Structures are given as C-alpha cells and as structure tokens.
Amino acid sequence: MPRLTRRHDRTARKESWLIYCGDVHVGSIGLRSGDPTESDPWQWRSGFYPGSRPGECTSATATTFQSARAAFLAAWPVFLSKRTDADFEEWRQERDWTARKYAAWDRGEKALVR
C-alpha cells in the first residue's frame, strides 16, 4: 500500500490539508470555519466514499494540528484494515467518471450516461 502524503488545499478558505494514499483522497485535516472561538479549531476526517459503507469514515475535532494529525493517524489503520484493492478502484472510477462528466458539460453536452 502506498504511503500517506499530505497536500495543502489551496481552494480552502482556512488552512487545510488533503491526505492521499497514492492517488486516492483518503482524508483531511483543517481549521474549522464558522464555529465558536471556544470550540476546537481543527477538524480531521479519515476515509473515502465511494469504496466504503456509510458510517465507516470517521472524523472529530482537535485543539491543535498535531493532535488532529495524531488522531487521523490512529483512525486510518482501522479504516484501511477493512478496505480491499477493489474499494480503492471504485473511488478511482468515480473520480474519473466525474471528470468526464464535467468535461462533457464544459463542451455543452448535458446528457452523459454511465
């Protein structure tokens, strides 16, 4: 299994990191927005869909980036232990189909069948 990598999310309004396992987006860690200042400022998410069932992805908040990262790193092996290569492939197929759909829309084609 490829190792995890972290990429800065340049589209996010606040500091946010996207986490990948190879080419599959498997989670994120970022500053929350719109929450009271007395609540935890960081949030993490571990998992991906499609390729998993509802409720298998986990997320929580944290007080610091380091604690959010540690919580993600603890949750990831649990999620990963229930995944197969087919689950990762399902995510890739959805990503590729979505890219084709939006490319067709950009060309003015509105009906795209799976």
Phi and psi restraints in degrees (value plus and minus 20) as a CYANA .aco file:
   2 PRO   PHI     -81.7   -41.7
   2 PRO   PSI     133.8   173.8
   3 ARG   PHI     -96.3   -56.3
   3 ARG   PSI     142.6   182.6
   4 LEU   PHI     -98.0   -58.0
   4 LEU   PSI     121.3   161.3
   5 THR   PHI    -148.7  -108.7
   5 THR   PSI     135.5   175.5
   6 ARG   PHI    -142.1  -102.1
   6 ARG   PSI     112.7   152.7
   7 ARG   PHI    -146.2  -106.2
   7 ARG   PSI     116.4   156.4
   8 HIS   PHI     -84.9   -44.9
   8 HIS   PSI     111.6   151.6
   9 ASP   PHI    -107.3   -67.3
   9 ASP   PSI      81.0   121.0
  10 ARG   PHI     -95.0   -55.0
  10 ARG   PSI     -30.8     9.2
  11 THR   PHI    -110.8   -70.8
  11 THR   PSI     -31.4     8.6
  12 ALA   PHI     -97.9   -57.9
  12 ALA   PSI     127.1   167.1
  13 ARG   PHI     -92.5   -52.5
  13 ARG   PSI     -52.9   -12.9
  14 LYS   PHI    -137.4   -97.4
  14 LYS   PSI     150.4   190.4
  15 GLU   PHI     -75.4   -35.4
  15 GLU   PSI     106.1   146.1
  16 SER   PHI    -171.4  -131.4
  16 SER   PSI     122.6   162.6
  17 TRP   PHI    -145.0  -105.0
  17 TRP   PSI     112.4   152.4
  18 LEU   PHI    -117.0   -77.0
  18 LEU   PSI     115.8   155.8
  19 ILE   PHI    -130.7   -90.7
  19 ILE   PSI     110.8   150.8
  20 TYR   PHI    -142.3  -102.3
  20 TYR   PSI     126.1   166.1
  21 CYS   PHI    -134.6   -94.6
  21 CYS   PSI      80.9   120.9
  22 GLY   PHI      47.0    87.0
  22 GLY   PSI    -142.2  -102.2
  23 ASP   PHI    -122.1   -82.1
  23 ASP   PSI     -11.6    28.4
  24 VAL   PHI    -122.7   -82.7
  24 VAL   PSI     105.6   145.6
  25 HIS   PHI     -94.1   -54.1
  25 HIS   PSI      91.0   131.0
  26 VAL   PHI    -131.9   -91.9
  26 VAL   PSI     -19.1    20.9
  27 GLY   PHI     150.0   190.0
  27 GLY   PSI    -195.9  -155.9
  28 SER   PHI    -177.7  -137.7
  28 SER   PSI     138.1   178.1
  29 ILE   PHI    -157.6  -117.6
  29 ILE   PSI     107.9   147.9
  30 GLY   PHI    -181.7  -141.7
  30 GLY   PSI     143.8   183.8
  31 LEU   PHI     -91.6   -51.6
  31 LEU   PSI     116.5   156.5
  32 ARG   PHI     -99.2   -59.2
  32 ARG   PSI     134.9   174.9
  33 SER   PHI    -147.7  -107.7
  33 SER   PSI     127.9   167.9
  34 GLY   PHI      60.9   100.9
  34 GLY   PSI     -11.4    28.6
  35 ASP   PHI    -121.7   -81.7
  35 ASP   PSI     135.6   175.6
  36 PRO   PHI     -76.8   -36.8
  36 PRO   PSI     127.4   167.4
  37 THR   PHI     -85.7   -45.7
  37 THR   PSI     -40.5    -0.5
  38 GLU   PHI    -104.9   -64.9
  38 GLU   PSI     -23.9    16.1
  39 SER   PHI    -110.6   -70.6
  39 SER   PSI     145.3   185.3
  40 ASP   PHI     -77.1   -37.1
  40 ASP   PSI     109.8   149.8
  41 PRO   PHI    -100.9   -60.9
  41 PRO   PSI     -39.2     0.8
  42 TRP   PHI    -126.4   -86.4
  42 TRP   PSI     127.3   167.3
  43 GLN   PHI    -153.4  -113.4
  43 GLN   PSI     125.3   165.3
  44 TRP   PHI    -149.5  -109.5
  44 TRP   PSI     134.7   174.7
  45 ARG   PHI    -159.7  -119.7
  45 ARG   PSI     114.8   154.8
  46 SER   PHI    -146.2  -106.2
  46 SER   PSI     105.1   145.1
  47 GLY   PHI     111.4   151.4
  47 GLY   PSI     154.2   194.2
  48 PHE   PHI    -171.2  -131.2
  48 PHE   PSI     134.6   174.6
  49 TYR   PHI    -165.8  -125.8
  49 TYR   PSI     117.8   157.8
  50 PRO   PHI     -91.3   -51.3
  50 PRO   PSI     148.0   188.0
  51 GLY   PHI      95.7   135.7
  51 GLY   PSI     -21.0    19.0
  52 SER   PHI    -165.7  -125.7
  52 SER   PSI     151.7   191.7
  53 ARG   PHI    -120.3   -80.3
  53 ARG   PSI     136.2   176.2
  54 PRO   PHI     -73.8   -33.8
  54 PRO   PSI     116.9   156.9
  55 GLY   PHI      72.1   112.1
  55 GLY   PSI     -30.9     9.1
  56 GLU   PHI    -102.2   -62.2
  56 GLU   PSI     -47.2    -7.2
  57 CYS   PHI     -95.4   -55.4
  57 CYS   PSI     125.1   165.1
  58 THR   PHI    -144.5  -104.5
  58 THR   PSI     135.1   175.1
  59 SER   PHI    -177.0  -137.0
  59 SER   PSI     139.0   179.0
  60 ALA   PHI    -185.1  -145.1
  60 ALA   PSI     158.0   198.0
  61 THR   PHI    -130.2   -90.2
  61 THR   PSI     145.6   185.6
  62 ALA   PHI    -171.8  -131.8
  62 ALA   PSI     141.6   181.6
  63 THR   PHI    -103.2   -63.2
  63 THR   PSI     -47.0    -7.0
  64 THR   PHI    -156.4  -116.4
  64 THR   PSI     143.5   183.5
  65 PHE   PHI     -80.4   -40.4
  65 PHE   PSI     -62.9   -22.9
  66 GLN   PHI     -81.0   -41.0
  66 GLN   PSI     -60.7   -20.7
  67 SER   PHI     -92.9   -52.9
  67 SER   PSI     -53.1   -13.1
  68 ALA   PHI     -85.8   -45.8
  68 ALA   PSI     -62.0   -22.0
  69 ARG   PHI     -83.1   -43.1
  69 ARG   PSI     -63.7   -23.7
  70 ALA   PHI     -83.0   -43.0
  70 ALA   PSI     -60.9   -20.9
  71 ALA   PHI     -86.3   -46.3
  71 ALA   PSI     -61.6   -21.6
  72 PHE   PHI     -80.0   -40.0
  72 PHE   PSI     -67.9   -27.9
  73 LEU   PHI     -83.7   -43.7
  73 LEU   PSI     -44.6    -4.6
  74 ALA   PHI     -99.4   -59.4
  74 ALA   PSI     -55.9   -15.9
  75 ALA   PHI     -99.4   -59.4
  75 ALA   PSI     -52.1   -12.1
  76 TRP   PHI     -78.0   -38.0
  76 TRP   PSI     -68.4   -28.4
  77 PRO   PHI     -80.9   -40.9
  77 PRO   PSI     -50.8   -10.8
  78 VAL   PHI     -86.6   -46.6
  78 VAL   PSI     -68.0   -28.0
  79 PHE   PHI     -83.2   -43.2
  79 PHE   PSI     -66.4   -26.4
  80 LEU   PHI     -82.0   -42.0
  80 LEU   PSI     -53.9   -13.9
  81 SER   PHI     -83.7   -43.7
  81 SER   PSI     -38.9     1.1
  82 LYS   PHI    -121.1   -81.1
  82 LYS   PSI     -14.1    25.9
  83 ARG   PHI    -121.6   -81.6
  83 ARG   PSI     131.4   171.4
  84 THR   PHI    -138.5   -98.5
  84 THR   PSI     150.5   190.5
  85 ASP   PHI     -79.2   -39.2
  85 ASP   PSI     -53.2   -13.2
  86 ALA   PHI     -84.1   -44.1
  86 ALA   PSI     -53.5   -13.5
  87 ASP   PHI     -84.6   -44.6
  87 ASP   PSI     -63.9   -23.9
  88 PHE   PHI     -84.5   -44.5
  88 PHE   PSI     -60.1   -20.1
  89 GLU   PHI     -85.6   -45.6
  89 GLU   PSI     -56.9   -16.9
  90 GLU   PHI     -80.5   -40.5
  90 GLU   PSI     -62.4   -22.4
  91 TRP   PHI     -82.7   -42.7
  91 TRP   PSI     -64.3   -24.3
  92 ARG   PHI     -81.9   -41.9
  92 ARG   PSI     -62.0   -22.0
  93 GLN   PHI     -83.7   -43.7
  93 GLN   PSI     -59.9   -19.9
  94 GLU   PHI     -85.3   -45.3
  94 GLU   PSI     -63.1   -23.1
  95 ARG   PHI     -78.6   -38.6
  95 ARG   PSI     -66.4   -26.4
  96 ASP   PHI     -88.1   -48.1
  96 ASP   PSI     -60.2   -20.2
  97 TRP   PHI     -84.7   -44.7
  97 TRP   PSI     -61.4   -21.4
  98 THR   PHI     -82.9   -42.9
  98 THR   PSI     -60.5   -20.5
  99 ALA   PHI     -82.5   -42.5
  99 ALA   PSI     -63.1   -23.1
 100 ARG   PHI     -83.9   -43.9
 100 ARG   PSI     -59.5   -19.5
 101 LYS   PHI     -81.3   -41.3
 101 LYS   PSI     -69.4   -29.4
 102 TYR   PHI     -87.9   -47.9
 102 TYR   PSI     -53.4   -13.4
 103 ALA   PHI     -84.0   -44.0
 103 ALA   PSI     -61.0   -21.0
 104 ALA   PHI     -84.2   -44.2
 104 ALA   PSI     -62.4   -22.4
 105 TRP   PHI     -81.5   -41.5
 105 TRP   PSI     -61.0   -21.0
 106 ASP   PHI     -81.7   -41.7
 106 ASP   PSI     -49.5    -9.5
 107 ARG   PHI    -104.5   -64.5
 107 ARG   PSI     -20.0    20.0
 108 GLY   PHI      71.2   111.2
 108 GLY   PSI     -14.8    25.2
 109 GLU   PHI    -108.6   -68.6
 109 GLU   PSI     100.2   140.2
 110 LYS   PHI    -118.5   -78.5
 110 LYS   PSI     -41.3    -1.3
 111 ALA   PHI    -126.5   -86.5
 111 ALA   PSI      96.5   136.5
 112 LEU   PHI    -150.5  -110.5
 112 LEU   PSI     102.7   142.7
 113 VAL   PHI    -121.6   -81.6
 113 VAL   PSI     119.3   159.3
